[in-house]
C-alpha cells in the first residue's frame, strides 16, 4: 500500500501487519496529525538479520533516536549493515527507521533526508 507523507509516496507492505488497510491508514494519519505516538499493529517478522535490526528499531521510543552504531553494538554487527537493513524496512513509519541516525548527523533514509527530518521534527513537538 502507498501512503503519502509530506508529499512523498511511502510504501508499506500491509501483508505483514495484522490490521486492515483502512486501519493502517487511519493510524498513520493519526500519527501524522500528532494524535498518536505508537501504532497498534503486530508486525510479522522472521528471524533474519534485517528483522533483528527492525526489532531493535521498534524499541526506540517516540521522540528519541539511536545511532546506527548503537544498534550495531546491541546486535554485534556493523553500522553499515544496520543502515542497509533500515533500507529494507518493509513497513517504514510503523517500524520507525527514521529514528536511526548517523553519529555525525541525520544519516540516510530509504526515501529522502527531507522526509526523515520531517518525521523527526514531527515527533519533537512534545
JOBEL-V748395 format. One record per helix or strand of 2 or more residues. SS is the DSSP state (H for helix, E for strand). FROM is the first residue (numbers start at 1). TO is the last residue. If there is no record, write none. Layout:
ss=(SS SS)
from=(FROM FROM)
to=(TO TO)
This chain:
ss=(E E H H H E H H E H E H)
from=(2 8 14 21 49 66 68 79 91 97 100 113)
to=(5 12 16 32 58 67 75 87 92 99 102 123)
